[in-house]
Amino acid sequence: MSSTRLTGALAKLAAKLAADFGSDSVSLCPDTLRAFAADESHGLPSLPGLVFWASSTAHIERALSLCSALEIPVTPSGARTGKSGGAIPTHGGLALSLERMNRILDLSPGDMVAVCEPGVITADLIRAAQSRSLFYPPDPASLEECTLGGNVAENAGGPRAFKYGVTGDYVLGLEVVLMSGERLRTGHRSIKGVAGYDLTSLFVGSEGTLGVVSEITLKLLPLPREVATALFAFPSVAHAARAVSAILDSGFLPRTLELLDDTAIRAVNGPGVDLPPNTGAALILELDGDERQSLQNGLTRLARTCELHGLCESRIATDEGDRQRLWQARQRVARALKELKPLKFSEDIAVPRSRIEQAIERVKALGAQCDLLTATYGHAGDGNLHVNFLYDREEQIPRVERAVEGLMDIALELCGTITGEHGVGVTKKRFLPKEIGDQSLHLHRQLKKIFDPKGLLNPAKIFE
Ligand SMILES: Cc1cc2nc3c(=O)[nH]c(=O)nc-3n(C[C@H](O)[C@H](O)[C@H](O)COP(=O)(O)OP(=O)(O)OC[C@H]3O[C@@H](n4cnc5c(N)ncnc54)[C@H](O)[C@@H]3O)c2cc1C
């Protein structure tokens, strides 16, 4: 559509939505449009023409059917913490915010399910479940800000994914509004159910390109009574990677198994963290269960196992304050890297667990080849690594882009993937064909056409 026609159509849309749902449900204010132009990725910002805050499924239905008739592109928006540019309105049009749909509609200890609107903040559901002795395990590091709708759209993971799985493992059913404005229900409230194609799984991870999620039915677990946390320091990543295998071979399934490499350690080490100066890698691990003492004993046994792999120091938390202190190293890392170099490009890949050591070695070689400092940390338990390229000046970006391309090759050559949890969005779509191939890409396009024949819903995301 030409830009003049789009502007005219947007004016019509704004007037209709304001008349139907009140003037505070829409905004054309430049500051607001700017706020919706970007997320937390490196994707280029792009202004929407209009922002609309839906307060109910009926609002989403109306907005999408109007946009469909007026041929206006729509970008669903949660909290815009996405790291692959999914919520950037690349083609302008309407930014459809779900943040006002933030009610937990049902939390049932009997069925062990929660039914939520898409704008519920992830940590709010975790706390609400906890207050009923229930557990919602997915824990993206952004959990105090991101929304369940965004988590479903990205199939978000987090440190606990190693033991408990990712968002998709908890989604029993969805209510989705299609671009035509029709409402669709998928899945069930029962824990089991295999009727028909698994459309729920198709929507999970579809990055807002197939439909707008308006209600989510999630499975909950009993809350583990106790959690025990330890930090193990090693002389090198190679030692730590071998220790990861030994930990798993010893029959334990930690709920988190986080790794920091030497550069990440260098960035975070200091008062409060105080790791020995020769630390070249660290693991932060947690066991959960019912008996505090048996968890502590488990960590002591794991420390002994790790001694065979060069463990230079083990710290086992004895109370909640201690636990928080051990986590500081991991929590500080993203910000602390900026103290090493002012600029960073943060990427997310996953490799089979047995290839972690090789992956980190190759990342270091790639960094040296591109003359960039690298720092790698992440979820060692499931091979999901966050690789950071650190640099000084904007002019170095072409070099960083070359390094990112090399990183994607490393992930694929090691039988991994270009994204473990952040999604493809706009920032990684040029690499997707390399991973999935032409036949699968063709099928992706056909599926998109079935749900959104005019290509109006979150266009230019995942693939062109
Ligand atoms: C500091 C930080 C730490 C992070 N840590 C993690 C982590 O540990 N694990 C992880 O997986 N991610 C992590 N992320 C990335 C991000 O938080 C997740 O991808 C999250 O799921 C995005 O949620 P959101 O509400 O911000 O969605 P947005 O960024 O607003 O949107 C993300 C995508 O979802 C679509 N979308 C949003 N709502 C809906 C809806 N209702 N229906 C359909 N589509 C929708 C959007 O169009 C977009 O494509 C982190 C980000 C930051 C900034």
The ligand as an ORCA input file, in Angstrom:
! r2SCAN-3c Opt
* xyz 0 1
  C      17.446     -8.514     30.199
  C      16.754     -9.523     29.335
  C      16.836    -10.858     29.674
  C      16.187    -11.820     28.881
  N      16.270    -13.127     29.252
  C      15.645    -14.064     28.531
  C      15.704    -15.436     28.923
  O      16.315    -15.805     29.911
  N      15.047    -16.332     28.146
  C      14.339    -15.952     27.039
  O      13.748    -16.821     26.393
  N      14.263    -14.664     26.657
  C      14.888    -13.721     27.373
  N      14.798    -12.399     26.990
  C      14.041    -12.028     25.784
  C      12.559    -11.633     26.032
  O      12.374    -11.170     27.348
  C      11.618    -12.794     25.739
  O      11.663    -13.126     24.363
  C      10.145    -12.516     26.105
  O       9.397    -13.682     25.892
  C       9.518    -11.368     25.324
  O       8.305    -11.016     25.964
  P       7.648     -9.566     25.739
  O       6.389     -9.520     26.491
  O       8.633     -8.502     26.045
  O       7.365     -9.644     24.182
  P       7.688     -8.577     23.048
  O       9.144     -8.297     22.992
  O       6.782     -7.426     23.166
  O       7.286     -9.427     21.773
  C       8.022    -10.558     21.397
  C       7.315    -11.235     20.215
  O       6.070    -11.742     20.649
  C       5.007    -11.207     19.859
  N       3.885    -11.069     20.789
  C       3.831    -10.413     21.978
  N       2.637    -10.602     22.557
  C       1.919    -11.389     21.726
  C       0.605    -11.932     21.757
  N      -0.227    -11.737     22.781
  N       0.185    -12.685     20.703
  C       1.007    -12.930     19.658
  N       2.251    -12.434     19.576
  C       2.697    -11.692     20.594
  C       5.552     -9.916     19.289
  O       4.919     -9.578     18.084
  C       7.005    -10.296     19.074
  O       7.142    -11.007     17.867
  C      15.460    -11.422     27.743
  C      15.364    -10.061     27.423
  C      16.000     -9.129     28.199
  C      15.885     -7.678     27.834
*
